Amino acid sequence: MPRTADLGLTTYWWVPGVAGIANPDAPSAAVLTTLLNISAYVVTSTSVNPTSSDTISEKGIGDTANSSVPTIGNYEGTLVLFRDMASGVPSANDPLTTIGSVSGVVGWVVRRVGFATTAAAAATQKVDLFLFMTDTPQKSGGAGDGYLKATIPLLAQGSFRMEKALVA
């Protein structure tokens, strides 16, 4: 049975704005190579994924068992990111500088699994895309529980795609 360890093989990009991904069904590899690869800052407790769909349960008078039909898809996310600071000052690469330190920032989280985080995005690679609005970032520090981090709750904005092939 083939097995692949999951360390170092997941890439995350932050793409600002709703229009940052012109066509979520055919995302551009060229766009991703010019945008912010946030993989070096993503902590393993980050979670960006679909969740159970809303369903309806409706049966006919002749049915002998219940049935559920998925209607609206759901997804959720929380980015947990290492901070990038020097002498207490956030760098230009700090997540609260690049993504934003306030709520209401809209953008796409694009995830690619199976290629090294340092490998450039290329046509035919599959990605997952999630449109989010940020909630107020939560900073950690002073608790002795690891590196300085920021947790950015993500609010679903009605559009996600799974396993979409990048185009040139």
C-alpha positions as CSV (number, residue, x, y, z in Angstrom):
1,M,0.0,0.0,0.0
2,P,1.5,3.4,-1.0
3,R,2.0,5.9,1.8
4,T,3.3,9.4,1.8
5,A,4.2,11.3,5.0
6,D,2.3,14.6,5.1
7,L,5.1,16.8,6.4
8,G,6.4,19.5,4.1
9,L,4.0,18.6,1.3
10,T,1.2,21.2,1.9
11,T,1.3,24.7,0.5
12,Y,-0.9,27.6,1.5
13,W,-1.3,30.8,-0.4
14,W,-3.2,33.9,0.7
15,V,-4.8,35.6,-2.3
16,P,-6.3,39.0,-1.4
17,G,-9.7,40.1,-2.6
18,V,-12.7,38.4,-4.1
19,A,-11.3,39.1,-7.6
20,G,-7.9,37.8,-6.6
21,I,-9.0,34.4,-8.2
22,A,-10.6,35.4,-11.4
23,N,-12.0,31.9,-12.1
24,P,-12.2,29.5,-9.1
25,D,-13.0,26.6,-11.5
26,A,-9.7,27.2,-13.4
27,P,-7.3,29.0,-11.0
28,S,-4.1,30.4,-12.5
29,A,-0.7,29.0,-11.5
30,A,0.9,32.2,-12.7
31,V,-1.2,34.2,-10.2
32,L,-0.1,32.0,-7.3
33,T,3.6,32.3,-8.2
34,T,3.3,36.1,-7.7
35,L,1.3,36.0,-4.5
36,L,2.0,35.3,-0.9
37,N,3.0,31.7,-0.1
38,I,2.2,31.6,3.7
39,S,3.3,28.0,4.2
40,A,6.4,28.9,6.3
41,Y,4.1,30.6,8.8
42,V,1.3,28.0,9.0
43,V,1.1,26.1,12.3
44,T,-0.1,22.5,12.2
45,S,-3.2,23.3,14.1
46,T,-4.5,25.3,11.1
47,S,-7.8,24.0,9.8
48,V,-9.4,24.9,6.5
49,N,-11.8,22.3,5.2
50,P,-15.4,21.6,4.0
51,T,-17.8,20.5,6.7
52,S,-21.1,18.6,6.4
53,S,-23.5,20.1,3.9
54,D,-27.0,21.3,4.9
55,T,-29.5,18.6,4.0
56,I,-33.2,18.2,3.5
57,S,-35.1,15.1,4.5
58,E,-38.2,14.4,2.5
59,K,-39.8,11.2,1.6
60,G,-42.7,10.1,-0.5
61,I,-45.6,8.2,0.8
62,G,-44.3,5.0,-0.7
63,D,-40.8,5.2,0.8
64,T,-39.9,2.9,3.6
65,A,-36.8,4.6,4.8
66,N,-35.6,8.2,5.3
67,S,-33.4,9.9,2.8
68,S,-31.3,13.0,3.1
69,V,-30.2,15.1,0.1
70,P,-27.3,17.6,0.4
71,T,-28.3,21.1,-0.5
72,I,-25.9,23.9,0.6
73,G,-22.2,23.1,1.0
74,N,-20.4,24.4,4.1
75,Y,-16.8,25.1,5.0
76,E,-14.8,26.6,7.8
77,G,-11.4,27.7,8.6
78,T,-8.9,29.1,11.2
79,L,-5.4,30.1,10.3
80,V,-2.9,29.7,13.1
81,L,0.3,31.4,12.0
82,F,3.8,32.1,13.4
83,R,4.6,35.8,13.8
84,D,7.6,37.3,12.1
85,M,9.1,40.0,14.3
86,A,12.4,41.6,14.9
87,S,13.0,43.5,18.2
88,G,9.2,43.6,18.8
89,V,8.4,45.1,15.4
90,P,6.4,43.0,12.8
91,S,8.3,42.4,9.6
92,A,6.9,43.0,6.1
93,N,6.2,39.2,6.1
94,D,4.4,39.0,9.4
95,P,0.9,37.5,8.9
96,L,-0.7,40.5,10.6
97,T,1.0,42.7,8.0
98,T,0.4,40.6,4.9
99,I,-3.1,39.3,5.7
100,G,-4.2,42.1,8.0
101,S,-4.5,42.9,11.7
102,V,-8.2,43.8,11.6
103,S,-11.4,42.0,10.8
104,G,-13.2,42.2,7.5
105,V,-10.3,41.4,5.1
106,V,-11.6,39.2,2.3
107,G,-9.4,36.8,0.3
108,W,-8.9,33.3,-0.8
109,V,-7.0,30.6,1.0
110,V,-5.6,28.2,-1.6
111,R,-4.2,24.9,-0.5
112,R,-2.1,22.4,-2.5
113,V,-1.3,19.0,-1.1
114,G,1.4,16.6,-2.4
115,F,4.2,18.9,-3.5
116,A,7.0,20.5,-1.5
117,T,6.1,23.9,-0.1
118,T,9.0,25.3,-2.0
119,A,7.8,23.9,-5.4
120,A,6.3,26.5,-7.6
121,A,2.7,26.3,-8.6
122,A,2.3,24.7,-12.1
123,A,-0.4,23.9,-14.5
124,T,-2.3,20.6,-13.9
125,Q,-1.5,20.6,-10.1
126,K,-4.7,20.3,-8.0
127,V,-5.7,22.9,-5.4
128,D,-8.5,23.6,-3.0
129,L,-9.8,27.2,-2.9
130,F,-11.8,28.8,-0.1
131,L,-13.1,32.4,0.0
132,F,-13.0,33.9,3.5
133,M,-13.4,37.1,5.4
134,T,-11.1,37.4,8.4
135,D,-12.4,37.9,11.9
136,T,-10.4,39.8,14.5
137,P,-6.9,38.2,14.8
138,Q,-6.0,36.8,18.2
139,K,-2.4,37.2,19.3
140,S,-0.6,34.9,21.6
141,G,2.3,35.6,23.9
142,G,3.4,35.6,27.5
143,A,2.0,32.1,28.3
144,G,5.1,30.1,27.7
145,D,3.3,27.9,25.2
146,G,5.6,28.2,22.2
147,Y,6.5,30.8,19.6
148,L,4.6,34.0,19.1
149,K,1.5,33.2,17.0
150,A,-1.6,34.8,15.6
151,T,-4.9,32.9,15.2
152,I,-7.1,34.3,12.5
153,P,-10.7,33.0,12.6
154,L,-12.0,32.8,9.0
155,L,-15.6,33.4,8.1
156,A,-16.9,31.5,5.0
157,Q,-18.0,33.8,2.2
158,G,-20.0,31.4,0.1
159,S,-17.5,30.0,-2.4
160,F,-15.2,27.0,-2.2
161,R,-13.8,24.5,-4.8
162,M,-12.0,21.2,-4.2
163,E,-9.4,19.6,-6.5
164,K,-9.3,22.2,-9.2
165,A,-6.5,21.9,-11.7
166,L,-4.3,24.9,-12.1
167,V,-4.0,26.5,-15.5
168,A,-1.0,28.2,-17.0
